[in-house]
Amino acid sequence: MANAKTLKKTKLRNTEYYDLQSEFDELYAKSQNGKTFKNLMSLISSEENIKLAYRRKFQWYQPQTVRRVEIPKGNGKLLKQIWNLGIRDKKMIKIISVMIKAEVAGIGFPERGTPQGGIISPLLSNIVLNELDWWIASQWEEFPASYNYKYYIHPSGSVNRSHKFRALRRTRLKECFIVRYADDFKIFCRNRQDAEKVFYATKQWLKERLGLEINEEKSKIVNLKKHYSEFLGIRFKVAKTKRGDKVEYFITSYMTDKAKGKVTQNLINLIKMIQHPKNQRETNTLIDRYNSNVIGVHNYYNMATMISKDCRDIAFRINRILENRLRNRIKKTSDLKPTRYIEEHYGESKQLRFVNGRALVPIGYMQYKSPVCKKRIVNKYTPEGREAIHKNLVGIDMSILHYLMRNPVGNQTIEYNDNRLSLYCAQKGKSSEKTTRISLNLTNQQKF
């Protein structure tokens, strides 16, 4: 990189801390070669993997009450699909089977399907609907052509099949592409006639092949040149413009009304809590939560072309509530310097405000960011793939790092021992009191 800044992906860094990267690389390589897996539970239940899961997510995990039941899935079919994917660990399959049949609060035991909102529901949706992805692709993208057309490889690694597609458009095939996230998906076609045929064919295929029924209320055919369609909190439509005598089409997209209302209400609730904190510490915690919510909204919705307008609409209401509820506590300047992230991304904004000296990220300071597909080489489970997104630890004695991981301080919490690993890496393996490098026989005397 031009600025020589070290690339770091937190999840990959944590995997290095717990000496699991080689394990994951090996599993990925075996899956690419069609190998089967019969002893996964030993890795899943290992102490290192449990600590890694705790560090990544479950430290802050709070179980949510599951109210809606039935994402219909034939359990027998699902377990067969898992088996056919090469997962042959009978103990793990049995655990998944039990989780599928687990009791749902206030409803009881589901007779068919998995609870919506359940912890493994997204994973199971991907397993079940993997067949749908390939079936749709076989209708157009992966349809075998009689002639061996030449493909062009883009610098990103994606394949340009324009020559093949141009030939297929002269046939009676229906051009279609699927975009799916868990059990929500859109299928895009060139015209309404093709869309109607693909719609009913997909509905029938899901019923006969997977035993699934579509949601009739949410499933419909939409002409994107005339109407908006919603997907994952974003509503989008095709618009047109003229450049000389040429008409060009482009996508215009917004946050959905439901998403805007939810974001606004979440921020209002946080402002109310900031207004009446128990103490200064709670104020700081609530401000951090408020900033995390705003940054999360910006990072998720920045691909919507009209996100700046949506955020301005939200900011109009939020700013008035901030002024009314926090009054004299909210300032335009502060002696305390904002965090590096806030300084880099929001430091130039005139909307930046401070409460008790701490910065409040402005919800209205947002700009559209063109979505870019990642390069095909990017892969978390190969050395060359990780190189594109992450620099491995340099100048660190991995034997000492793994010694620290496997020999925690017995009378301290898991957070304390976890932070020892981070601090050891941050200090490049050196003592906080001396510039000499820590050796293994001194490790127990060092205070991290």
WOKA-V326329 format. One record per residue. N is the residue number from 1. RES is the residue in three letters. SS is DSSP state (hx for helix, st for strand, lp for the rest). OMEGA is omega as a letter, one per 20 degrees, with the letter a starting at -180 (* if undefined). Layout:
N:RES:SS:OMEGA, N:RES:SS:OMEGA
//
This chain:
1:MET:lp:a, 2:ALA:lp:a, 3:ASN:lp:r, 4:ALA:lp:r, 5:LYS:lp:a, 6:THR:lp:r, 7:LEU:lp:r, 8:LYS:lp:r, 9:LYS:lp:a, 10:THR:hx:a, 11:LYS:hx:r, 12:LEU:hx:r, 13:ARG:hx:r, 14:ASN:hx:r, 15:THR:hx:r, 16:GLU:hx:a, 17:TYR:hx:a, 18:TYR:lp:r, 19:ASP:lp:a, 20:LEU:lp:a, 21:GLN:hx:a, 22:SER:hx:r, 23:GLU:hx:a, 24:PHE:hx:r, 25:ASP:hx:a, 26:GLU:hx:r, 27:LEU:hx:a, 28:TYR:hx:a, 29:ALA:hx:r, 30:LYS:hx:r, 31:SER:hx:r, 32:GLN:hx:a, 33:ASN:lp:r, 34:GLY:lp:r, 35:LYS:lp:r, 36:THR:lp:a, 37:PHE:st:a, 38:LYS:lp:a, 39:ASN:lp:a, 40:LEU:lp:a, 41:MET:hx:r, 42:SER:hx:r, 43:LEU:hx:a, 44:ILE:hx:a, 45:SER:lp:r, 46:SER:lp:a, 47:GLU:hx:a, 48:GLU:hx:a, 49:ASN:hx:r, 50:ILE:hx:r, 51:LYS:hx:r, 52:LEU:hx:r, 53:ALA:hx:r, 54:TYR:hx:a, 55:ARG:hx:a, 56:ARG:hx:a, 57:LYS:hx:a, 58:PHE:hx:r, 59:GLN:lp:a, 60:TRP:lp:a, 61:TYR:lp:r, 62:GLN:lp:a, 63:PRO:lp:r, 64:GLN:lp:r, 65:THR:lp:r, 66:VAL:lp:a, 67:ARG:lp:a, 68:ARG:lp:a, 69:VAL:lp:r, 70:GLU:st:q, 71:ILE:st:a, 72:PRO:lp:r, 73:LYS:lp:r, 74:GLY:lp:a, 75:ASN:hx:r, 76:GLY:hx:r, 77:LYS:hx:a, 78:LEU:hx:a, 79:LEU:hx:r, 80:LYS:hx:r, 81:GLN:hx:r, 82:ILE:hx:r, 83:TRP:hx:a, 84:ASN:hx:r, 85:LEU:lp:r, 86:GLY:lp:r, 87:ILE:st:a, 88:ARG:lp:r, 89:ASP:lp:a, 90:LYS:hx:r, 91:LYS:hx:a, 92:MET:hx:r, 93:ILE:hx:r, 94:LYS:hx:r, 95:ILE:hx:r, 96:ILE:hx:r, 97:SER:hx:r, 98:VAL:hx:r, 99:MET:hx:r, 100:ILE:hx:a, 101:LYS:lp:a, 102:ALA:lp:a, 103:GLU:st:r, 104:VAL:st:a, 105:ALA:lp:r, 106:GLY:lp:a, 107:ILE:lp:a, 108:GLY:st:a, 109:PHE:st:r, 110:PRO:lp:a, 111:GLU:lp:a, 112:ARG:lp:r, 113:GLY:lp:r, 114:THR:st:a, 115:PRO:st:r, 116:GLN:lp:a, 117:GLY:lp:r, 118:GLY:lp:a, 119:ILE:lp:a, 120:ILE:lp:a, 121:SER:hx:r, 122:PRO:hx:r, 123:LEU:hx:a, 124:LEU:hx:r, 125:SER:hx:r, 126:ASN:hx:r, 127:ILE:hx:a, 128:VAL:hx:a, 129:LEU:hx:r, 130:ASN:hx:r, 131:GLU:hx:r, 132:LEU:hx:r, 133:ASP:hx:a, 134:TRP:hx:r, 135:TRP:hx:r, 136:ILE:hx:r, 137:ALA:hx:a, 138:SER:hx:r, 139:GLN:hx:a, 140:TRP:lp:a, 141:GLU:lp:a, 142:GLU:lp:r, 143:PHE:lp:a, 144:PRO:lp:r, 145:ALA:lp:a, 146:SER:lp:a, 147:TYR:lp:a, 148:ASN:lp:a, 149:TYR:lp:r, 150:LYS:lp:r, 151:TYR:lp:r, 152:TYR:st:a, 153:ILE:st:r, 154:HIS:lp:r, 155:PRO:lp:r, 156:SER:lp:a, 157:GLY:lp:r, 158:SER:lp:a, 159:VAL:st:r, 160:ASN:st:a, 161:ARG:lp:a, 162:SER:hx:r, 163:HIS:hx:r, 164:LYS:hx:a, 165:PHE:hx:r, 166:ARG:hx:r, 167:ALA:hx:a, 168:LEU:hx:r, 169:ARG:lp:r, 170:ARG:lp:r, 171:THR:lp:r, 172:ARG:lp:r, 173:LEU:lp:r, 174:LYS:lp:r, 175:GLU:lp:a, 176:CYS:st:r, 177:PHE:st:a, 178:ILE:st:r, 179:VAL:st:a, 180:ARG:st:r, 181:TYR:st:a, 182:ALA:lp:a, 183:ASP:lp:r, 184:ASP:st:r, 185:PHE:st:r, 186:LYS:st:r, 187:ILE:st:a, 188:PHE:st:r, 189:CYS:st:a, 190:ARG:lp:a, 191:ASN:lp:a, 192:ARG:hx:a, 193:GLN:hx:r, 194:ASP:hx:a, 195:ALA:hx:a, 196:GLU:hx:a, 197:LYS:hx:r, 198:VAL:hx:r, 199:PHE:hx:a, 200:TYR:hx:r, 201:ALA:hx:r, 202:THR:hx:r, 203:LYS:hx:r, 204:GLN:hx:a, 205:TRP:hx:r, 206:LEU:hx:a, 207:LYS:hx:a, 208:GLU:hx:a, 209:ARG:hx:a, 210:LEU:hx:a, 211:GLY:lp:a, 212:LEU:lp:r, 213:GLU:lp:a, 214:ILE:lp:r, 215:ASN:lp:a, 216:GLU:lp:a, 217:GLU:lp:a, 218:LYS:lp:a, 219:SER:lp:a, 220:LYS:lp:r, 221:ILE:lp:a, 222:VAL:lp:r, 223:ASN:lp:a, 224:LEU:lp:r, 225:LYS:lp:a, 226:LYS:lp:a, 227:HIS:lp:r, 228:TYR:lp:r, 229:SER:st:a, 230:GLU:st:r, 231:PHE:st:r, 232:LEU:lp:r, 233:GLY:lp:r, 234:ILE:st:r, 235:ARG:st:a, 236:PHE:st:a, 237:LYS:st:r, 238:VAL:st:r, 239:ALA:st:a, 240:LYS:st:r, 241:THR:st:r, 242:LYS:st:r, 243:ARG:st:a, 244:GLY:lp:r, 245:ASP:lp:a, 246:LYS:st:r, 247:VAL:st:r, 248:GLU:st:a, 249:TYR:st:r, 250:PHE:st:a, 251:ILE:st:r, 252:THR:st:a, 253:SER:st:a, 254:TYR:st:r, 255:MET:st:r, 256:THR:lp:r, 257:ASP:hx:r, 258:LYS:hx:r, 259:ALA:hx:r, 260:LYS:hx:r, 261:GLY:hx:a, 262:LYS:hx:r, 263:VAL:hx:a, 264:THR:hx:a, 265:GLN:hx:r, 266:ASN:hx:a, 267:LEU:hx:r, 268:ILE:hx:r, 269:ASN:hx:r, 270:LEU:hx:r, 271:ILE:hx:r, 272:LYS:hx:r, 273:MET:hx:r, 274:ILE:hx:a, 275:GLN:hx:a, 276:HIS:lp:r, 277:PRO:lp:r, 278:LYS:lp:a, 279:ASN:lp:a, 280:GLN:hx:a, 281:ARG:hx:r, 282:GLU:hx:r, 283:THR:hx:r, 284:ASN:hx:r, 285:THR:hx:a, 286:LEU:hx:r, 287:ILE:hx:r, 288:ASP:hx:r, 289:ARG:hx:r, 290:TYR:hx:a, 291:ASN:hx:r, 292:SER:hx:r, 293:ASN:hx:a, 294:VAL:hx:a, 295:ILE:hx:r, 296:GLY:hx:r, 297:VAL:hx:a, 298:HIS:hx:a, 299:ASN:hx:a, 300:TYR:hx:a, 301:TYR:hx:a, 302:ASN:lp:r, 303:MET:lp:r, 304:ALA:lp:a, 305:THR:lp:a, 306:MET:lp:a, 307:ILE:hx:a, 308:SER:hx:r, 309:LYS:hx:r, 310:ASP:hx:a, 311:CYS:hx:r, 312:ARG:hx:r, 313:ASP:hx:r, 314:ILE:hx:a, 315:ALA:hx:a, 316:PHE:hx:a, 317:ARG:hx:a, 318:ILE:hx:a, 319:ASN:hx:r, 320:ARG:hx:r, 321:ILE:hx:r, 322:LEU:hx:a, 323:GLU:hx:a, 324:ASN:hx:a, 325:ARG:hx:a, 326:LEU:hx:r, 327:ARG:hx:a, 328:ASN:hx:a, 329:ARG:hx:a, 330:ILE:st:a, 331:LYS:st:r, 332:LYS:lp:r, 333:THR:lp:r, 334:SER:lp:r, 335:ASP:lp:r, 336:LEU:lp:r, 337:LYS:lp:r, 338:PRO:lp:r, 339:THR:lp:a, 340:ARG:hx:a, 341:TYR:hx:a, 342:ILE:hx:r, 343:GLU:hx:a, 344:GLU:hx:a, 345:HIS:hx:a, 346:TYR:hx:a, 347:GLY:lp:a, 348:GLU:lp:a, 349:SER:lp:r, 350:LYS:lp:r, 351:GLN:lp:a, 352:LEU:lp:r, 353:ARG:st:a, 354:PHE:st:r, 355:VAL:st:a, 356:ASN:lp:r, 357:GLY:lp:a, 358:ARG:st:a, 359:ALA:st:r, 360:LEU:st:a, 361:VAL:lp:a, 362:PRO:lp:a, 363:ILE:lp:a, 364:GLY:lp:a, 365:TYR:lp:a, 366:MET:lp:r, 367:GLN:lp:r, 368:TYR:lp:r, 369:LYS:lp:a, 370:SER:lp:r, 371:PRO:lp:a, 372:VAL:lp:r, 373:CYS:lp:r, 374:LYS:lp:a, 375:LYS:lp:a, 376:ARG:lp:a, 377:ILE:lp:a, 378:VAL:lp:a, 379:ASN:lp:a, 380:LYS:lp:a, 381:TYR:lp:r, 382:THR:lp:a, 383:PRO:hx:a, 384:GLU:hx:r, 385:GLY:hx:r, 386:ARG:hx:a, 387:GLU:hx:a, 388:ALA:lp:a, 389:ILE:lp:a, 390:HIS:lp:r, 391:LYS:lp:r, 392:ASN:lp:r, 393:LEU:lp:a, 394:VAL:lp:r, 395:GLY:lp:a, 396:ILE:lp:r, 397:ASP:lp:a, 398:MET:hx:r, 399:SER:hx:r, 400:ILE:hx:r, 401:LEU:hx:a, 402:HIS:hx:r, 403:TYR:hx:r, 404:LEU:hx:a, 405:MET:hx:a, 406:ARG:hx:r, 407:ASN:lp:a, 408:PRO:lp:r, 409:VAL:lp:a, 410:GLY:lp:a, 411:ASN:lp:a, 412:GLN:lp:a, 413:THR:lp:r, 414:ILE:hx:r, 415:GLU:hx:r, 416:TYR:hx:a, 417:ASN:hx:r, 418:ASP:hx:a, 419:ASN:hx:r, 420:ARG:hx:a, 421:LEU:hx:a, 422:SER:hx:a, 423:LEU:hx:r, 424:TYR:hx:r, 425:CYS:hx:a, 426:ALA:hx:a, 427:GLN:lp:r, 428:LYS:lp:r, 429:GLY:lp:a, 430:LYS:st:r, 431:SER:lp:r, 432:SER:lp:a, 433:GLU:lp:a, 434:LYS:lp:r, 435:THR:lp:r, 436:THR:lp:a, 437:ARG:st:a, 438:ILE:lp:r, 439:SER:lp:a, 440:LEU:hx:a, 441:ASN:hx:r, 442:LEU:hx:a, 443:THR:hx:a, 444:ASN:hx:r, 445:GLN:hx:a, 446:GLN:lp:r, 447:LYS:lp:r, 448:PHE:lp:*
//
